[in-house]
């Protein structure tokens, strides 16, 4: 609840003291931030009868001075410009401006200068600058997420912009929680170090007054790590509900768009998967595919019982009961349809792409197979006609990440075979993509991760544990080594923290957020929160890789 | 949660810049700040009852703050409905009290209470029906910001009306299911009083049974009770039907919580389109709602089910009343699970 309720509280406060009919104006980022925690019907209850995007609103000329405008925007220079123009020609009776993060003095000046008609009633900073997807998982939805993979020299201003957004998001999180953390970072990652340093500077120097909260005995820990430390997790196919939907179909801000998948009935084309609003989802989001199937069947049976009894209306009481229960019935019907549709579509995809076969090999590559067997398995799957291009790519990447050092010759063979099957994946490109992981300790980590071995796993498809799991274990045992994860500056932590926020530069996965949620449920005494610059599945991760590789190549060729 | 208020600093800057800035004068169109804004743009309802005022006030400088202007005419309709909603809420509390009173044993014959309950129920149902019809009038023509606002106001009021309808239903069913004995007590009590009274008078003669006078009185009150019971049933049936109708109409407008339609980002993209969608949903609702075994279900207000036995024990076959409401013949048997 922590993250979701923090953002909800901010939204409530924005709306509560302004009476009368209101219009809420958001930007493309704050729309996501608000939409995952607040519903349209809740807005209506607060008399917000119109919601607009700040960039589209300027096209309209309709003045509506009986409405009070509530702006909730990120403090970007673009948004300030939009506001300038809108203040110059005010369409609404009153203007209340809420910024999702700290405003610069210059920005205040610009706004004040444009407010000739003095329509602005208040200017506030409400630090809801992150998307609270789940109670302990947030994302910053940064487009251009591939930035972190590029050497700094290639696009310094782009990289600065990227880091700024991350620092802003992390700062907002701690302001919302009213805490100031001890900061540690992954030593082997330049960008993690940079983010850590800039965050520390902001919290302890530039805005130290703002962050000066009542000190509890133990400060929370902020740990900044790099996605490249564990590139295996985002590449793997998933078999637990939430992660699987994101991997096979795609979840954006807790919404699933089924329109591209196939023939779906009109009212199921876009659905919401939110643990806050859907109790079935809440109890099943981390379950295995097989178990989900059973649970859905049970839900369908229950529903059919209810539907049947609704058909037997014989007495006045039955009729009355039907009328009373109709809203509930309707809701149940919608929910059942939603989950049945999702699982049906995913089953189709699993069947078409032969994912059970593919995934088995993936898990062995990621966990504990031998090299020879791995090579053979991958070769066979490359030869298999039914296996799709992207799955072939993933298998080869996983093999490469695991065995590049051990058997480069065989890897080259696989690259060539892949190219012959799927011409768009050229060996040269793939090699340079792998190069992105050079110089990091990725390979060492992977080996380390493998060496832990299987721990009596029931399900071969869910053997894999993300590296994050081990990081959390180390923190719980108080054994996170300084040499691997140094403290910023002269920060130091005596004893274990009670709150740990882990931020992955480059993005998180749902497999990792599941790991965090399950860990939190064990009540170890430490509460973990996970966040990232984006929410990855294999497609997005590979796209980031491709994009980074393409930019790196073109820039070096220019030089 | 931490926040930071920048208003004071902002005002400081604004004031400082004001003195520096060259006053822009009373330029007509863009930057002019009308005190009362009554734009006559065509996007607003052309049937508005307000005449457009001059938007220029040459006397003032352009620095006058825009006061909140007068809203368009349809807001009157929405305010009227909101006022009705309030009235319904008040009457609902009165109804609850009336129900409670009627269920308590009393010395009267309960006719007054019954009348009051009927009256209140009728008033509430009428208000709900009227409001729901007015609500339909809030629907606007083509896509515009104003029509989006109207649609949202509609949805908000529809939600209120629907929850009030449901509440009324629940109150009725609680009252209706209360044992008839509670309502008969008054009669019995009265009977006993009369009986005792009579016995005292005719002590010598009436050790065994009732007098003729008492029998007549008993039969009369039984008949009255039966009649009253039937009226109650009829009223409930009517009201259930009316409420069902209201809820059916409202279900187009009320947002299904937790679904995509309740998402703010979805609504930004799909404002005008969803009204049309709603109408299609309504058709589906009708299919589900009038779930047929056969192609309609039946109301029989069966007087024949009411029996009166000689020993004064009146049976009301209320549990055997069957509802029959003839519905349009688009029903198709079993409704599929996934539409």
Interface residues (C-beta under 8 A of the other chain):
Chain A: X6 X9 X10 X13 X20 X21 X23 X26 X31 X32 X34 X35 X38 X39 X40 X41 X43 X44 X45 X47 X49 X50 X51 X52 X53 X60 X61 X62 X63 X64 X65 X66 X67 X68 X88 X89 X90 X93 X94 X102 X103 X108 X109 X111 X112 X113 X115 X116 X117 X118 X119 X120 X121 X122 X123 X124 X125 X126 X127 X175 X176 X177 X178 X210 X213 X253 X255 X265 X266 X267 X268 X270 X271 X272 X274 X277 X278 X300 X303 X304 X307 X310 X311 X312 X313 X314 X315 X316 X317 X318 X319 X320 X321 X323 X324 X326 X327 X330 X331 X333 X334 X335 X336 X337 X340 X341
Chain B: X1 X2 X3 X4 X5 X6 X7 X9 X10 X11 X13 X14 X16 X17 X21 X24 X30 X31 X33 X37 X39 X41 X43 X62 X63 X64 X65 X66 X67 X68 X69 X70 X71 X72 X75 X144 X145 X146 X148 X149 X152 X153 X155 X156 X159 X162 X166 X169 X170 X172 X173 X177 X233 X236 X237 X240 X243 X244 X247 X251 X255 X256 X257 X258 X259 X260 X261 X262 X263 X264 X265 X266 X267 X268 X277 X280 X281 X284 X285 X288 X289 X291 X292 X293 X297 X318 X319 X320 X321 X322 X323 X334 X335 X337 X338 X339
